[in-house]
């Protein structure tokens, strides 16, 4: 047993909703989440995704948000900007965001929407081994149906498409 170190995992469900239904989802989240009495928290993130190939040849995907300091970014696979709203429900975080592609690489001000939909992420960062957390997330996700169906995404499968 190591002192002071607790293994931590992120649990994540994702989905998508058409732009026309986004306001209805925001209204539902306003009622379901803890911060319903305060204004919706907005955000504007810059996300970069790197692929590092190790000695086995299997790529390791690394995601970084808000790192605009280094213009010489090695292994840049793709980058995008997220703009949307954030909600809290207990220890769960929900984001509803529009995904934008960069028209000019490295310039998060030159953006255009990728699609006519928003991405929804429900995430929790917690110590490993908390199986009840999955049930808690599924129960919350059920309350968002039929507007959005949140599910676990296998990113390794998506890399081969």
C-alpha positions as CSV (number, residue, x, y, z in Angstrom):
1,X,0.0,0.0,0.0
2,X,1.4,3.4,-1.0
3,X,0.8,6.2,1.4
4,X,-1.0,9.3,0.0
5,X,-1.6,7.8,-3.5
6,X,-5.1,6.8,-4.5
7,X,-5.6,5.3,-7.9
8,X,-8.1,7.5,-9.8
9,X,-10.2,6.7,-12.8
10,X,-12.5,8.8,-15.0
11,X,-15.9,7.3,-15.8
12,X,-17.4,8.8,-19.0
13,X,-20.6,8.5,-21.0
14,X,-21.2,10.4,-24.2
15,X,-24.0,11.2,-26.6
16,X,-25.1,13.7,-29.2
17,X,-28.2,15.8,-29.7
18,X,-29.4,17.9,-32.7
19,X,-29.1,21.6,-32.3
20,X,-32.9,22.1,-32.4
21,X,-33.4,20.0,-29.3
22,X,-30.5,21.5,-27.3
23,X,-32.5,24.1,-25.5
24,X,-34.9,21.5,-24.2
25,X,-32.0,19.4,-22.9
26,X,-30.5,22.5,-21.2
27,X,-33.8,23.2,-19.5
28,X,-34.1,19.6,-18.3
29,X,-30.5,19.7,-17.0
30,X,-31.2,23.0,-15.2
31,X,-34.0,21.2,-13.3
32,X,-32.0,18.0,-12.6
33,X,-28.6,19.4,-11.6
34,X,-27.4,20.9,-8.3
35,X,-26.6,24.4,-9.7
36,X,-30.2,25.1,-10.8
37,X,-30.4,28.3,-8.8
38,X,-27.4,29.9,-10.4
39,X,-26.8,30.9,-14.0
40,X,-25.6,28.1,-16.4
41,X,-21.9,27.9,-16.3
42,X,-20.4,28.4,-19.8
43,X,-17.1,27.4,-21.2
44,X,-14.9,27.7,-24.3
45,X,-12.2,25.0,-24.5
46,X,-9.5,24.3,-27.0
47,X,-8.8,20.6,-27.2
48,X,-5.9,18.9,-28.9
49,X,-5.5,15.2,-29.4
50,X,-2.1,13.6,-29.8
51,X,-1.2,10.1,-30.9
52,X,2.1,8.7,-29.5
53,X,3.3,5.4,-31.0
54,X,5.2,3.3,-28.5
55,X,7.6,0.4,-29.0
56,X,4.6,-2.0,-29.5
57,X,3.3,0.0,-32.4
58,X,-0.1,0.5,-30.6
59,X,-0.9,4.2,-30.5
60,X,-1.6,5.9,-27.2
61,X,-4.1,8.8,-27.5
62,X,-3.5,11.8,-25.2
63,X,-6.1,14.6,-25.0
64,X,-5.2,18.1,-23.8
65,X,-7.5,21.0,-23.2
66,X,-6.4,24.7,-22.8
67,X,-2.8,24.2,-23.7
68,X,-2.1,27.1,-26.1
69,X,1.5,27.7,-24.9
70,X,3.5,25.6,-27.3
71,X,3.1,26.4,-31.0
72,X,5.5,23.5,-31.9
73,X,3.2,20.6,-30.8
74,X,4.7,17.2,-31.8
75,X,2.4,14.3,-32.9
76,X,-0.6,16.5,-33.4
77,X,-3.4,14.3,-34.8
78,X,-6.3,16.8,-34.8
79,X,-7.6,19.7,-32.8
80,X,-10.9,21.2,-32.2
81,X,-12.7,23.8,-30.0
82,X,-15.6,23.0,-27.7
83,X,-18.1,25.7,-26.7
84,X,-21.1,25.0,-24.5
85,X,-22.5,24.7,-21.0
86,X,-21.5,22.8,-17.9
87,X,-23.7,21.3,-15.1
88,X,-22.9,19.5,-11.8
89,X,-25.0,16.7,-10.3
90,X,-23.3,15.6,-7.1
91,X,-19.9,14.4,-8.2
92,X,-21.0,14.1,-11.8
93,X,-20.1,16.7,-14.4
94,X,-22.3,17.2,-17.5
95,X,-21.2,19.2,-20.5
96,X,-23.4,20.1,-23.5
97,X,-21.0,21.4,-26.2
98,X,-20.8,22.3,-29.9
99,X,-17.7,21.0,-31.7
100,X,-15.9,23.3,-34.0
101,X,-13.0,22.6,-36.3
102,X,-10.2,25.0,-36.7
103,X,-10.1,26.6,-40.2
104,X,-6.5,27.7,-39.5
105,X,-4.4,25.2,-37.5
106,X,-3.4,26.5,-34.1
107,X,-5.9,29.4,-34.2
108,X,-8.8,28.7,-31.9
109,X,-10.5,31.9,-33.1
110,X,-10.9,30.7,-36.7
111,X,-13.6,28.0,-36.2
112,X,-16.6,26.5,-38.0
113,X,-19.1,24.0,-36.7
114,X,-18.4,20.3,-37.5
115,X,-22.1,19.3,-37.5
116,X,-25.6,20.4,-36.7
117,X,-25.5,18.7,-33.3
118,X,-24.0,19.0,-29.8
119,X,-21.9,16.5,-27.9
120,X,-23.0,15.6,-24.4
121,X,-20.6,14.1,-21.8
122,X,-21.4,12.8,-18.4
123,X,-18.2,12.2,-16.4
124,X,-16.9,11.5,-12.9
125,X,-13.4,11.3,-11.5
126,X,-13.3,9.0,-8.6
127,X,-11.1,6.4,-6.9
128,X,-10.9,3.1,-8.8
129,X,-13.2,0.3,-7.7
130,X,-16.4,2.2,-7.2
131,X,-18.8,0.0,-9.1
132,X,-21.9,1.8,-7.8
133,X,-20.8,4.9,-9.7
134,X,-21.8,3.2,-13.0
135,X,-25.3,2.6,-11.7
136,X,-25.5,6.2,-10.5
137,X,-24.5,7.5,-14.0
138,X,-26.9,5.2,-15.8
139,X,-29.8,6.3,-13.6
140,X,-29.0,10.0,-14.4
141,X,-28.6,9.2,-18.1
142,X,-32.0,7.5,-18.1
143,X,-33.6,10.9,-17.1
144,X,-32.2,12.5,-20.2
145,X,-33.9,10.0,-22.6
146,X,-35.4,10.3,-25.2
147,X,-33.6,13.6,-25.8
148,X,-30.1,12.0,-25.7
149,X,-28.9,8.4,-25.3
150,X,-25.6,8.4,-23.3
151,X,-23.4,5.4,-23.7
152,X,-19.8,4.3,-23.1
153,X,-17.7,4.9,-26.2
154,X,-14.9,2.6,-27.3
155,X,-12.4,5.1,-28.6
156,X,-10.0,2.3,-29.7
157,X,-12.7,1.0,-32.1
158,X,-13.2,4.5,-33.5
159,X,-9.5,4.8,-34.3
160,X,-9.8,2.0,-36.9
161,X,-12.8,3.5,-38.8
